[in-house]
Amino acid sequence: MPDPLPSAAGAPPTAVRSVPAALWRAIRAGRWTLVCAIVVVLIVFLAVAADLLTLIEGQSLQPDIGNLGPTGLPAGPLGGISTAHWFGVEPLTGIDLFALVAHGARTSLLVGLGATVLATLLGVLIGASAGYLGGWWDRVVTWTADVILGFPYLIFMIALGAVAPVEFPRQLLLIVVLGLFGWPRVARIVRAQALTLSKRDFVSAAKAMGGGPWHVFSRELLPNLWAPIIVVASLSIPSMIGSEAALSFLGVGVLPPTPSWGRTISTAIDYFQTDPMYLLFPGTLLFLVTLAFNVVGDGIRDTLDPRSGGRG
């Protein structure tokens, strides 16, 4: 990437102008990247339009034992799949499974995206400032990041879930905790890039023209960090979604009656032999969204990282 002119000279950084085009180029570059991007869009649409789609189906999240047989399992074949119940119904409660999965997608994506945004904001501010300022602040950030990366956050989250008040919004708690444990990965990458950029000619030129530390940091460094920021954020989303599902699976994530893929999968395991469809749909969607975000993130990384040679 060529050295952009200082912002004081009126020329916007090249990185800022090229990122949107590079994102679109990354998605179009590979067939599987494009397919996975479409999958991401469809699952996001499922989450956003969960209420509307459930209304179109004619169902809700209300229990209905009329959908069950005498043993408490769904009436009819394939877990009760029919024109009225697209994914069947949940055993024992008779709740429409499509409604559970659609609203569970909203929960998983909200927590995953929210935690990613928080981790990215903290990681960018802390990592970029450590790389630019150096000295004792850089040492403190590096040491803190190493400690957090080695800390067993899953055990901490299980313990926190046991003592957290029930009335405290569990989704907000998950976003905050996952974000606080996720920022070191972002900070490491941003710090390394900031160290490199701080030695570039356009930063030196900005300082020579009288730019103060905040001006150089906000107008010269941050705009040229968009590429690594987008890459690491895109690759963090599936990890955050998986962490939310794992915590809900263990019973310390989102609490009932809020739908969650992880908790639905946890319950469905007990019915796998008698009602495999109960596990199939939430498990498949969790696998697809994780795979799709990873493939799209890899495509973005290969396009925006010059060392990858632009492999789409």
Secondary structure, DSSP 8 states (H G I E B T S, - for coil): ------GGGT---HHHHHHHHHHHHHHHHSHHHHHHHHHHHHHHHHHHTHHHHHHHHT--SS--GGGB-TTSSBSSSGGG-SSS-TT-B-TTT--BHHHHHHHHHHHHHHHHHHHHHHHHHHHHHHHHHHHHH-HHHHHHHHHHHHHHHHS-HHHHHHHHHHHS-TTS-HHHHHHHHHHHHHHHHHHHHHHHHHHHHTTSHHHHHHHHTT--HHHIIIIIIGGGGHHHHHHHHHHHHHHHHHHHHHHHHTTSSS-TTS--HHHHHHHHGGGTTT-THHHHHHHHHHHHHHHHHHHHHHHHHHHH-GGGT---
